[in-house]
Amino acid sequence: MVLKADRFHIIDELRKKHRHPLSWLLKIAEVSRAGYYKWRMNHSNMSRRLEEDLLLKEHILAIHKLHPYYGYKRMTRALSREGIVVNHKRVRRLMRELGIKSVIRKKRPFYGIRGSVVFPNVLNREFCAEIPLQKLVTDITYVRVGDTFAYLSAVLDLYNNEIVAWELSERNDLNLVLNTLKQLEGKPFGKNALLHSDQGFQYTTKSYENQLKELKIQGSHSRRGNCHDNACIESFFSHLKTEKLYLVRPKTIEQAYQAIQEYIHFYNHSRFQEKFNGLSPIEYREKTAA
């Protein structure tokens, strides 16, 4: 037998899509009008709560990126400073659903310690490059996909702000970064080429360092917790979200991939930039090479 909640859902869908009379649908489903309206009110509240949770998760992810050492209590306070007042228990639940927790330094025996690979800040906010593929920056951002999130890794060439590699994944892990770097193989890097990133866990691993060595480019790291050291790639992510993702609101990973692919093609080939006298990144590169 079909549960009442399922019957109410079917009635709601039929009303929206085919505009059948409510009284007729209630009679066929053998449910009361009062019961249907009560279900609709509860269903609406649940949908609103889910939407609020998703918006909170976006804020939590943004704060966590800048302050990975925040636990749920400090995260609650950080949200409050942004004008978002929310119960700490709800913040703890959402952080658990996102799979993020504070980074706690634990004391360990001297033996077996393997420190993270941290490069000096070679870029040092010098965001201008004289030749293509001389100064590259990379980062990861979250992408809202329906009721969950995916992660976008991208590499931007500071010479003309062109996106030269990108990868989308449902997991924010080391493979996401390594697969992005594989797309750089065979590119004609300039002399003393460097790739700059923040000190996220993927960018401080031995595997990341080894892949940079294979590409024959040097690594560079932002100062910890300083997003301005990598402002150019953050700016691209902001344009991507406001000009594309917030408009199309992808529901599946496939839709997100297509939307990102379309925008990056538009960004590289057609989106003019004032700093390049109204040329797009690729137009600027081709003009200077002529």
Secondary structure as UniProt FT lines:
FT   HELIX           4..18
FT   HELIX           22..29
FT   HELIX           33..66
FT   TURN            68..69
FT   HELIX           72..81
FT   TURN            82..83
FT   HELIX           88..98
FT   TURN            111..112
FT   TURN            124..125
FT   TURN            132..133
FT   STRAND          135..145
FT   TURN            146..147
FT   STRAND          148..157
FT   TURN            158..161
FT   STRAND          162..169
FT   HELIX           174..182
FT   TURN            183..186
FT   TURN            191..192
FT   STRAND          194..197
FT   HELIX           201..204
FT   HELIX           206..215
FT   STRAND          218..221
FT   TURN            224..225
FT   HELIX           227..230
FT   HELIX           231..240
FT   HELIX           241..245
FT   HELIX           246..248
FT   HELIX           253..269
FT   HELIX           274..276
FT   TURN            277..278
FT   HELIX           281..289
//
